Amino acid sequence: MRGFLVTWLAAGAGGTAAITASSTAEMRLRHRPPSSAPIDTIERLVGRRLPDAVRGAAGTAGHLASGLALGLPRAALARRGVREPAATAAFLPVALLPDVVLVPAVGATDPPWRWGAAELAISVAHHVAYALGASAGVALVTRRRSGGARRA
């Protein structure tokens, strides 16, 4: 169980770091502010607007929590023995779920079919980064656990 937990956290941390780097670079290139979707989602889930003093921290916490939580299904693929590149390919649709299902379902953003091609492509690119980062996290811990041999 400890090994699975470590794999889960490594996948979540790797994916979160990758999507954060991807979205930060994209924001700088496009000169746009950070997305309000994480905090908007949290506020919709709790049913009220949070005080301005905590909105930024709550949005960051929501981003980290969802990123770490998504490490679970990636770790499960590793535990089932799904190898690369199939594991990353199978995981990508799961990585996209919060952005294309959960956030629109609570009304924090429009559904993806209303985003436009460019925004949809950017979202997919960020989540490809997440999936690759999560898989890198899995590879790191499974390689260490097996003495250098790559397993997942």
C-alpha positions, -999 to +999 in steps of 0.1 A: +000+000+000+028+024+008+043+019-027+010+027-043+006+059-022+041+070-032+033+063-068+000+082-065+017+112-050+046+111-075+021+110-104+001+139-089+031+160-081+047+154-115+015+162-134+008+193-113+043+206-118+041+200-156+006+216-160+017+246-139+048+251-160+028+247-192+000+271-182+024+297-167+044+297-200+012+301-220+000+329-198+032+348-203+033+342-240-003+354-244-001+381-218-032+369-200-040+367-163-044+334-145-076+315-150-103+321-124-118+286-130-102+270-100-115+295-075-148+299-094-153+261-091-145+261-054-170+289-048-197+272-067-191+240-048-192+257-014-221+279-025-207+313-017-180+338-027-149+336-006-133+367+009-109+384-014-081+379+011-083+341+007-094+337-030-058+334-044-047+309-018-080+289-022-075+288-060-040+276-056-051+250-030-078+238-054-053+235-083-029+215-061-056+193-046-071+184-080-036+178-095-026+155-066-060+137-067-056+130-105-024+111-096-046+082-083-059+069-116-024+072-131-009+052-102-037+027-107-027+022-144+009+016-132-003-009-106-023-028-132+009-031-153-001-008-181+032+002-198+042+033-217+031+048-240-003+031-236-005+043-199-001+080-208-025+077-237-051+059-216-046+085-188-050+116-210-088+115-212-089+112-174-066+142-170-089+162-192-121+154-171-119+182-146-115+208-173-140+195-198-166+180-174-164+191-138-157+228-141-184+233-168-208+211-149-207+234-119-211+264-141-176+279-136-169+279-174-187+273-206-188+237-219-159+228-242-179+229-274-183+267-268-146+274-262-134+277-298-107+257-314-077+277-301-088+275-264-096+238-267-062+231-283-045+250-255-064+231-229-055+198-245-018+209-247-018+217-209-034+183-201-009+165-224+018+182-202+000+170-171-003+134-184+034+133-194+044+148-160+023+123-141+039+095-161+073+109-154+065+108-117+054+072-120+085+063-139+108+080-114+094+060-084+090+027-102+126+030-115+139+037-080+118+009-065+131-017-091+167-007-089+168+012-121+147-010-144+117+007-159+084-009-152+055+015-157 
